Amino acid sequence: MAQRLALQRLLSLPARGPLASHGRAFGTSAGRRSTFNVQDGSDFQDRVVNSPKPVVVDFHAQWCGPCKILGPRLEKLVAKLEGKVLMAKVDIDDNTDLAIEYEVSAVPTVLAMKNGDVVDKFVGIKDEDQLEAFLKKLIGA
């Protein structure tokens, strides 16, 4: 009980430090609101398949070196599009069923989805120009 009260007090304290000016205790850039981690198959169905917006799905793994390069690069470009496209991050080790369902045989694998359908895909790392073209094709720009 005492621990819960201490935690409640801590969480109710006003934000301090460099992030306080942004009005958030835990900082994320504005663009990251368009990016989310998929928790499970149900979450994927709700947030990706049923999304009214196009979604880029990044199938990755913690142990994958190229994934660590591609992920932030893709997140940055999605953020620049200011909500025109969402980005779902799927860890294949935590979501094996989704990886199998979408025939992910290597990481990183990136799917472009519209209205619940896969409309484009690539495997491996890409440079920013290639990623930009991939995203523009997805949103029809």
Steps between C-alpha positions, in 0.01 A plus 500: 500500500779741593679423173186574300455836675865588438461411132181706471675800656796459266276481194305808604810720529538768231746420224852631549810519287546544124170332412290713736472781247326260264231421755589130521676310773615237254613648171435382150533714196177619341558271203521189713127519566467345156718206605395222734608155613260217424423303815324193354278376218192676633689830527627451143144441377369811679780744421635377165245293309207722605690828466337766284851630420774320309739312730865407456570180693861449610565135585825505698695326777710632788801297386483626137772756416341630177167538686668741742603717206179476298253552787606852604547603136144390418357659817657834409345497152158392631515788751566746216172392337315637803233235546437411135638154571546296818786270590451172684805327645470123535769308688505157332622328816197627695252461212602183319143431382484836321840441339381162372163638385670775297771265369790681660805285431770762571530823695462780448186450292281804439143478377287783365134446592185678389151401608637183657676381184873476429560726200882506499793339681877499526759295685831637623639844555426800275642849481287807578419575133370147446296516822356837403390361162347196674299724736391743226373208292303375803328833566455577132719813501 
